[in-house]
């Protein structure tokens, strides 16, 4: 998957989680919604990790600071690259 496609998948999972959170605010015991929330949290985490492995960190917590603060390398996650 290319960089733009991976970012769209991440944004899709973020949207799903936001909507599920709003639903769960008013239906906190809904087993189906809780299961879906857990599923999309896992999918979102995997998508973030795949993006970071292929294109660099997307959130600050994914930075590698052992030798270089790589958060500043390359285009920012929300910037379009010229590739």
The 8 nearest C-alpha neighbors of each residue, nearest first, counted from 0:
[[1, 4, 5, 2, 3, 50, 53, 6],
 [0, 2, 4, 3, 5, 6, 53, 50],
 [1, 3, 5, 4, 6, 0, 54, 50],
 [2, 4, 6, 5, 1, 7, 0, 79],
 [5, 3, 7, 1, 6, 2, 0, 8],
 [4, 6, 8, 2, 7, 3, 1, 0],
 [5, 7, 9, 3, 4, 8, 10, 2],
 [8, 6, 10, 4, 5, 9, 11, 3],
 [7, 9, 11, 5, 6, 10, 12, 4],
 [10, 8, 6, 12, 11, 7, 46, 13],
 [9, 11, 13, 7, 8, 12, 14, 6],
 [10, 12, 8, 14, 9, 13, 7, 15],
 [13, 11, 15, 9, 14, 10, 43, 16],
 [14, 12, 10, 16, 11, 15, 9, 17],
 [13, 15, 17, 11, 12, 16, 10, 18],
 [16, 14, 12, 18, 17, 13, 19, 11],
 [15, 17, 19, 13, 14, 18, 20, 12],
 [18, 16, 20, 14, 19, 15, 13, 21],
 [19, 17, 21, 15, 20, 16, 14, 22],
 [18, 20, 22, 16, 21, 17, 23, 15],
 [19, 21, 23, 17, 18, 22, 16, 24],
 [22, 20, 24, 18, 19, 23, 17, 25],
 [23, 21, 19, 24, 20, 25, 26, 18],
 [22, 24, 26, 27, 20, 25, 21, 19],
 [23, 25, 21, 22, 26, 27, 20, 19],
 [24, 26, 23, 22, 27, 21, 28, 20],
 [25, 27, 23, 28, 29, 24, 22, 32],
 [28, 26, 23, 29, 24, 25, 22, 33],
 [27, 29, 26, 30, 23, 33, 32, 31],
 [30, 28, 32, 31, 26, 27, 33, 23],
 [29, 31, 33, 32, 28, 34, 27, 35],
 [32, 30, 34, 33, 29, 35, 36, 28],
 [33, 31, 35, 34, 29, 30, 36, 19],
 [34, 32, 36, 30, 35, 31, 29, 37],
 [33, 35, 37, 31, 32, 36, 30, 38],
 [34, 36, 38, 32, 37, 33, 39, 31],
 [37, 35, 33, 39, 34, 38, 32, 40],
 [36, 38, 40, 34, 35, 39, 33, 41],
 [39, 37, 35, 41, 36, 40, 34, 42],
 [40, 38, 42, 41, 36, 37, 43, 35],
 [39, 41, 37, 43, 38, 42, 36, 44],
 [40, 42, 44, 38, 39, 43, 45, 37],
 [43, 41, 39, 45, 44, 40, 46, 38],
 [42, 44, 46, 40, 45, 41, 12, 39],
 [45, 43, 41, 47, 46, 42, 40, 48],
 [44, 46, 48, 42, 43, 47, 49, 41],
 [45, 47, 43, 49, 48, 44, 50, 9],
 [48, 46, 50, 44, 45, 49, 43, 51],
 [47, 49, 45, 51, 46, 50, 52, 44],
 [50, 48, 46, 52, 51, 47, 45, 53],
 [49, 51, 47, 53, 48, 52, 54, 46],
 [50, 52, 55, 56, 48, 54, 49, 53],
 [53, 51, 49, 50, 54, 55, 48, 56],
 [54, 52, 50, 51, 55, 49, 2, 48],
 [53, 55, 51, 50, 52, 56, 2, 57],
 [56, 54, 51, 52, 53, 57, 50, 70],
 [57, 55, 51, 61, 58, 62, 70, 59],
 [56, 58, 76, 51, 55, 59, 61, 47],
 [59, 57, 60, 56, 61, 62, 70, 47],
 [58, 60, 61, 62, 70, 57, 56, 63],
 [59, 61, 58, 62, 56, 57, 63, 70],
 [62, 60, 56, 59, 58, 63, 57, 51],
 [63, 61, 60, 59, 70, 56, 69, 64],
 [62, 64, 65, 69, 68, 61, 67, 66],
 [63, 65, 68, 67, 66, 62, 69, 70],
 [64, 66, 63, 67, 68, 62, 69, 61],
 [67, 65, 64, 68, 63, 69, 62, 70],
 [68, 66, 64, 69, 65, 63, 70, 62],
 [67, 69, 64, 70, 63, 62, 71, 66],
 [70, 68, 72, 71, 67, 62, 63, 64],
 [71, 69, 68, 72, 62, 56, 59, 55],
 [70, 72, 69, 73, 68, 75, 74, 56],
 [73, 71, 69, 70, 74, 75, 55, 68],
 [74, 72, 75, 71, 55, 70, 80, 69],
 [73, 75, 78, 80, 76, 72, 79, 71],
 [74, 76, 78, 77, 73, 71, 72, 57],
 [77, 75, 78, 57, 74, 56, 79, 6],
 [78, 76, 75, 79, 74, 57, 6, 80],
 [79, 77, 75, 76, 74, 80, 81, 73],
 [80, 78, 81, 77, 74, 76, 75, 3],
 [79, 81, 82, 78, 74, 73, 75, 76],
 [80, 82, 79, 74, 78, 73, 2, 3],
 [81, 80, 79, 2, 74, 1, 3, 73]]
